[in-house]
Amino acid sequence: MTPAPGADDGATLERVLAGTTALIAAVPPGSGQRPTPCPKYDVDALVEHLVSWLRTFEAAFAAGTHRPPAGPAPGADPAADFAATATSVLAHWRNGGPQATVTLAGPPTPGPMIYQMMVGEYLVHGWDLAVATRQPVPYTAEDADRAYAALHGMLKPEYRGEAFGAAVPAPADATPLDKLVAFSGRDPQWTAPAT
């Protein structure tokens, strides 16, 4: 059985954020208007979402139980912004994050639940970015299993919307990543349209 994502020392989140940083850094020039598997975002909007929400998570851990401001949009180098914020988020996690109570948009939430949310958020949206820009997906099967366990426990039907649609059936022999992608409301066979 896969351990709960919040039960590690940050290693899972560190791997996921490192993979997502690499994806952002390798977005091909001129691809910002390409669609992604998440209909709410094109490539530029997805990168902005990834960076600004990581800054929001950072602010939430830094502020504890105080509601954080929305994270600012990325600057001229979104990969560098994301990498620096990831370093700060991981430092907060390793310096009391498992015992923290964090407030985002709703009631105070235990730090481990926010950790699980980040693992799922950045792996799924990282997959979105990878396939939209025709890059190799950098996440391991173990990380996909952990993200699936995280989202399965919190992504209830009433919380699904444009970013995480209704679950798509996955074949019995689906890989851990395909299983996660399907659960998050995406077609694992989605491919970027020809340019």
C-alpha positions in Angstrom: 0.0 0.0 0.0 1.3 3.5 -0.9 1.9 5.6 2.2 -0.2 8.7 2.6 1.4 11.6 0.7 1.6 13.7 3.9 3.6 11.0 5.7 6.9 11.7 4.1 9.5 14.4 4.7 8.7 16.3 1.6 10.4 14.0 -0.9 7.3 13.3 -3.0 6.4 17.0 -3.3 10.1 17.8 -4.0 10.2 15.4 -6.9 6.9 16.6 -8.3 7.8 20.3 -8.0 11.2 19.6 -9.6 9.6 17.9 -12.5 7.1 20.7 -12.9 9.9 23.3 -12.8 11.7 21.5 -15.7 8.4 21.4 -17.7 7.9 25.2 -17.3 11.5 25.9 -18.2 11.2 23.9 -21.4 7.9 25.4 -22.7 8.7 26.0 -26.4 8.7 29.7 -27.5 5.5 30.7 -29.2 3.4 27.9 -27.6 1.6 30.1 -25.1 -1.8 30.0 -26.9 -1.8 26.2 -27.4 -4.7 24.4 -25.7 -4.2 22.1 -22.8 -6.2 19.1 -21.5 -7.6 21.5 -18.9 -10.2 23.5 -20.9 -9.9 26.4 -18.5 -6.3 27.2 -19.5 -4.1 27.6 -22.5 -0.3 27.1 -22.0 0.3 30.6 -20.8 -2.6 30.6 -18.4 -1.6 27.2 -17.1 1.9 28.4 -16.3 0.6 31.5 -14.6 -1.8 29.3 -12.6 1.1 26.9 -11.5 3.3 29.8 -10.4 0.7 32.0 -8.7 -0.9 29.1 -6.8 2.4 27.9 -5.6 3.0 31.4 -4.2 -0.4 31.2 -2.6 0.5 27.9 -0.9 3.8 29.4 0.2 2.0 32.4 1.7 -0.5 30.1 3.5 2.3 28.1 5.2 4.2 31.3 6.1 1.1 32.9 7.6 -0.3 29.9 9.3 -3.9 30.4 10.2 -4.2 33.8 8.4 -5.8 33.9 5.1 -3.0 34.5 2.5 -3.3 36.9 -0.4 -3.6 35.5 -3.9 -0.1 34.9 -5.3 1.1 37.4 -7.9 1.5 36.4 -11.5 4.9 35.1 -12.7 7.6 37.4 -13.9 9.8 37.3 -17.0 11.2 33.9 -15.9 8.4 31.7 -14.6 10.6 28.7 -14.2 12.9 30.6 -11.9 9.9 32.0 -10.0 8.5 28.5 -9.6 11.8 27.0 -8.5 12.4 29.7 -5.9 8.9 29.4 -4.5 9.2 25.6 -4.5 12.3 25.8 -2.3 10.5 28.1 0.1 7.4 25.8 0.2 9.5 22.7 1.0 11.4 24.6 3.7 8.1 25.6 5.3 6.9 22.0 5.1 10.1 20.6 6.7 10.0 23.3 9.4 6.7 22.5 11.0 4.4 22.0 8.0 3.0 18.6 9.2 1.8 20.3 12.4 0.6 23.5 10.8 -3.0 24.6 10.3 -3.3 26.5 7.0 -6.1 28.7 5.6 -6.7 29.1 1.9 -10.2 29.9 0.8 -12.2 27.9 3.3 -11.9 26.7 6.9 -8.5 26.1 8.5 -7.0 22.9 7.0 -4.3 20.6 8.5 -0.9 21.0 6.8 -0.8 17.4 5.6 -4.0 17.8 3.7 -2.5 20.9 2.0 0.6 18.8 1.2 -1.6 16.2 -0.4 -3.4 18.9 -2.4 -0.2 20.2 -3.7 1.1 16.8 -4.8 -2.1 16.2 -6.7 -2.4 19.7 -8.1 1.2 19.9 -9.4 1.3 16.4 -10.8 -2.0 16.6 -12.7 -1.4 20.1 -14.0 2.2 19.2 -14.8 0.8 16.4 -16.9 -1.4 18.9 -18.6 1.6 21.1 -19.4 3.7 18.2 -20.6 1.2 16.8 -23.1 0.2 20.3 -24.3 3.8 21.2 -25.1 4.8 17.6 -26.2 7.3 17.1 -23.5 8.1 13.8 -21.7 6.1 13.5 -18.5 8.7 13.6 -15.7 6.7 11.9 -12.8 7.2 8.4 -11.5 4.6 5.8 -11.1 5.1 6.0 -7.3 4.4 9.7 -7.3 1.3 9.1 -9.5 0.1 6.5 -7.0 0.6 9.0 -4.1 -1.2 11.8 -6.0 -4.1 9.4 -6.8 -4.4 8.5 -3.1 -4.4 12.2 -2.2 -7.0 13.3 -4.7 -9.2 10.3 -4.2 -9.7 11.2 -0.6 -10.5 14.9 -1.3 -11.8 15.4 -4.8 -15.4 14.8 -4.2 -18.0 15.3 -6.9 -19.2 18.6 -5.4 -15.6 20.0 -5.7 -15.1 19.2 -9.3 -15.3 22.0 -11.9 -13.4 23.1 -14.9 -10.0 22.3 -13.6 -10.9 18.8 -12.4 -13.9 17.5 -14.3 -15.9 14.4 -13.9 -13.8 11.2 -13.7 -13.2 9.4 -16.9 -13.3 5.6 -16.9 -9.8 4.1 -17.0 -9.0 0.6 -18.3 -8.2 -2.1 -15.7 -4.6 -2.2 -16.9 -4.1 1.6 -16.8 -0.8 2.8 -15.6 -0.7 4.7 -12.3 -0.4 8.0 -14.2 -3.3 7.2 -16.6 -5.4 6.2 -13.7 -4.7 9.5 -12.0 -5.3 11.5 -15.1 -8.6 9.8 -15.8 -9.7 10.3 -12.2 -9.0 14.0 -12.5 -11.4 14.3 -15.5 -8.9 14.0 -18.4 -8.5 11.7 -21.3 -5.2 9.9 -20.8 -4.9 9.7 -24.6 -5.2 13.5 -25.1 -2.7 14.8 -27.5 -1.8 18.4 -28.5 -3.2 19.4 -31.9 -0.8 19.8 -34.7 0.6 23.3 -35.1 
